[in-house]
Amino acid sequence: MAWVWLLAAGLCEIAWAIGLKYSEGFTRWRPAVWTVAVMILSFILLANAMRSLPVGTAYAVWTGIGAAGTAVWGMLLFDEPRDPARVLCLLLIVAGIAGLKIVSPE
């Protein structure tokens, strides 16, 4: 169940990172409130995952999901660069996340 909590926490991290963009530096109150709420949820879910997963693994996977997912959504929503080197680096992050899952205790 910890891995489910961790995946949900990572997805929330993507959501709040994108929310930061839409809040325009917390100058737009609705996206700002939503962003803060999702940040809090992300931390709660991460904390639940850390009850049984090693802190280093949980944190690395959480930030990896957030980083890779946010970069992909940035490409889709904000027309950020999609060059091959950037995509390769994102695939390496995903490979690292998968590797941590494979070698981590349940």
Steps between C-alpha positions, in 0.01 A plus 500: 500500500796730563582506130144607421530785751832596344364499145207716610741737677708528183194574289402771748849644470452530125165670559637757743801576283269572206275693739793726587522599135127574483506697825749742340713532811200473733344811347188312384320385813297205369793313345710598802253352750466184291879473474552527875225243566660251260843569654367408842336185362824404328695529827237299691511222241881501503500478878267200484730327251801566723343300780626184332735607220857620555516880509760520222302279267169671569642849456692411184196337340272788606728766353567286191132460424450871558796608290434272204124549507526877529745514211267293280198714592708811435562370150131431448348809662761770455673389179833450677786346297465136396848437366637144507761568769232632734275200437794264558572665834136460601516132407807463721304646792220252436754216480641610835153499656433152364838380625429628851166321498661175390775499763295639790335295770122474494 
